[in-house]
Amino acid sequence: MNESTHLEPEGISGKETELMQFPCEFAIKAMGRSTPQFEAQIKSLVLPHVNDGKLISIDTQPSKAGNFVSVTIRIMADSRLQMDAIYYALSDCDEVLMAL
C-alpha cells in the first residue's frame, strides 16, 4: 500500500476527525423490557446531560408483542463529550438492553 492510500486509525496521527459538527440535532434511542417505569428511567439518565431548551422531543414505541419498548429522545447536541456522557449513563443501566 503506498503512502497516499494508507489510512490511519483515528487518533494515531494525533488528529481526530470529528464526523459530526456541533451543535446538531441528534436522536438517542434506548430499548428495554416494557415496564411502567422504563420511560421515566431513560429520561432520568439522559435529561441531566441536556441543556435547557435543547430537548426537541420524546417518543415511546412498544414492540409488536408489547414485551419491549424503545424510547427515542431527540436533542440539540452540543458536543461529543455530551453524547459520550449520555451513552455511558445508558450503558451503565441494567434495564437498557440496547442504546443507539
C-alpha positions as CSV (number, residue, x, y, z in Angstrom):
1,M,0.0,0.0,0.0
2,N,1.6,3.3,-1.0
3,E,1.7,6.2,1.4
4,S,-1.1,8.2,-0.3
5,T,-3.7,5.5,0.2
6,H,-2.6,4.5,3.7
7,L,-5.3,5.1,6.3
8,E,-4.5,5.5,9.9
9,P,-7.0,4.6,12.7
10,E,-8.5,7.7,14.4
11,G,-6.2,9.2,16.9
12,I,-2.9,7.6,15.7
13,S,-1.8,10.7,13.8
14,G,-2.7,12.9,16.7
15,K,-5.5,14.4,14.7
16,E,-9.1,13.3,15.4
17,T,-11.6,13.8,12.7
18,E,-15.0,14.9,14.1
19,L,-17.7,13.2,12.0
20,M,-20.4,15.4,13.4
21,Q,-20.5,19.2,13.7
22,F,-22.0,20.6,16.8
23,P,-24.5,21.8,17.7
24,C,-26.6,19.3,15.8
25,E,-29.9,17.5,16.1
26,F,-29.4,14.0,17.4
27,A,-31.7,11.1,18.3
28,I,-30.8,8.8,21.2
29,K,-32.7,5.5,21.3
30,A,-32.8,3.2,24.3
31,M,-34.5,-0.2,24.2
32,G,-35.6,-2.4,27.1
33,R,-38.4,-4.5,28.5
34,S,-41.8,-2.9,28.7
35,T,-42.3,-1.8,32.3
36,P,-44.2,1.2,33.7
37,Q,-41.0,2.9,34.8
38,F,-38.8,2.4,31.7
39,E,-39.5,5.7,30.0
40,A,-39.1,7.7,33.3
41,Q,-35.8,5.9,33.9
42,I,-34.5,6.7,30.5
43,K,-35.5,10.4,30.9
44,S,-33.7,10.4,34.3
45,L,-30.5,9.2,32.7
46,V,-30.5,11.4,29.6
47,L,-32.1,14.7,30.6
48,P,-29.4,15.7,33.2
49,H,-27.0,15.9,30.3
50,V,-29.3,18.1,28.1
51,N,-29.0,21.9,28.4
52,D,-32.2,24.0,28.9
53,G,-34.1,24.5,25.7
54,K,-32.2,21.7,23.8
55,L,-34.8,18.9,24.2
56,I,-36.7,18.5,21.0
57,S,-39.0,15.5,21.6
58,I,-39.5,12.2,23.4
59,D,-41.2,9.3,21.7
60,T,-42.0,5.9,23.1
61,Q,-42.8,2.9,20.8
62,P,-43.8,-0.5,22.1
63,S,-42.8,-3.7,20.2
64,K,-45.4,-5.6,18.2
65,A,-45.9,-8.1,21.0
66,G,-45.7,-5.5,23.7
67,N,-42.8,-7.1,25.5
68,F,-40.2,-4.4,24.7
69,V,-40.2,-0.7,24.3
70,S,-38.0,1.9,22.7
71,V,-37.6,5.4,23.9
72,T,-36.3,8.0,21.5
73,I,-35.1,11.3,22.8
74,R,-34.3,14.0,20.2
75,I,-32.0,16.7,21.4
76,M,-29.8,19.5,20.0
77,A,-26.4,18.1,21.0
78,D,-23.7,20.5,21.9
79,S,-20.6,18.2,21.9
80,R,-19.1,14.8,21.5
81,L,-18.4,14.8,25.2
82,Q,-22.1,15.3,25.9
83,M,-23.0,12.4,23.7
84,D,-20.4,10.2,25.3
85,A,-21.8,11.0,28.8
86,I,-25.3,10.1,27.7
87,Y,-24.2,6.8,26.2
88,Y,-22.1,5.9,29.3
89,A,-25.2,6.6,31.5
90,L,-27.4,4.4,29.4
91,S,-24.8,1.6,29.2
92,D,-24.5,1.5,32.9
93,C,-28.2,0.9,33.3
94,D,-29.1,-2.8,33.6
95,E,-32.6,-2.2,32.3
96,V,-31.3,-0.8,29.0
97,L,-30.8,-3.7,26.6
98,M,-29.6,-1.6,23.7
99,A,-28.7,2.0,23.1
100,L,-28.4,3.6,19.6
